[in-house]
Amino acid sequence: MMTKYEMIIYWSEEDQAYIAEVPELAGCMADGTTYQEAVKNAEQVIAEWLETAVELGRYVPDPKGRLLYA
């Protein structure tokens, strides 16, 4: 699965894992022992996040494909 949602991926010394955050989807993040595994896991979590939001009738943002500033 390929997603159009932005991912921020970084190494966490504390967790000893790569972390993939999806800023456009509140609370959506995943980790992995490799960069590729973090991306793959994030894609799965994005799919689950979207499915759950739809089931609960919650707002699903369109992917912006760019960095968001608060």
C-alpha positions as CSV (number, residue, x, y, z in Angstrom):
1,M,0.0,0.0,0.0
2,M,1.3,3.4,-0.8
3,T,0.0,6.4,1.1
4,K,-0.1,10.1,0.2
5,Y,0.0,11.2,3.8
6,E,3.2,12.8,5.0
7,M,5.5,10.7,7.2
8,I,8.3,12.0,9.4
9,I,10.8,9.2,10.1
10,Y,13.6,9.5,12.6
11,W,15.8,7.3,14.8
12,S,14.9,7.1,18.5
13,E,17.8,6.4,20.8
14,E,15.4,5.9,23.6
15,D,13.4,3.2,21.8
16,Q,16.3,1.9,19.7
17,A,13.9,2.0,16.7
18,Y,12.9,4.1,13.7
19,I,9.8,6.1,14.4
20,A,7.3,7.1,11.6
21,E,4.9,9.8,12.6
22,V,1.9,10.9,10.4
23,P,1.2,14.5,11.5
24,E,-2.0,14.8,9.5
25,L,-3.6,11.9,11.4
26,A,-3.8,12.6,15.1
27,G,-1.9,10.0,17.1
28,C,-0.9,8.0,14.0
29,M,2.6,6.6,14.3
30,A,4.5,3.3,14.1
31,D,8.0,2.0,14.6
32,G,10.4,-0.5,13.2
33,T,13.9,-1.9,13.6
34,T,14.8,-0.6,10.1
35,Y,13.7,2.5,8.2
36,Q,11.8,0.4,5.7
37,E,10.0,-1.6,8.4
38,A,8.9,1.7,10.1
39,V,7.5,2.9,6.8
40,K,5.7,-0.4,6.1
41,N,4.3,-0.5,9.6
42,A,3.2,3.2,9.3
43,E,1.3,2.4,6.1
44,Q,-0.6,-0.4,7.9
45,V,-1.4,1.9,10.8
46,I,-2.6,4.6,8.4
47,A,-5.0,2.1,6.8
48,E,-6.3,1.1,10.2
49,W,-6.6,4.7,11.3
50,L,-8.6,5.6,8.2
51,E,-10.8,2.5,8.5
52,T,-11.6,3.2,12.2
53,A,-12.3,6.9,11.5
54,V,-14.8,6.0,8.7
55,E,-16.5,3.4,10.9
56,L,-16.9,5.9,13.7
57,G,-18.1,8.6,11.4
58,R,-15.1,10.9,12.2
59,Y,-13.5,13.5,10.0
60,V,-10.8,12.1,7.6
61,P,-8.5,14.8,6.4
62,D,-7.4,14.8,2.7
63,P,-3.6,14.3,2.4
64,K,-1.8,17.6,2.0
65,G,1.5,16.1,0.9
66,R,3.4,19.0,2.5
67,L,4.8,20.0,5.9
68,L,2.1,21.4,8.2
69,Y,2.9,24.3,10.6
70,A,0.9,24.7,13.7
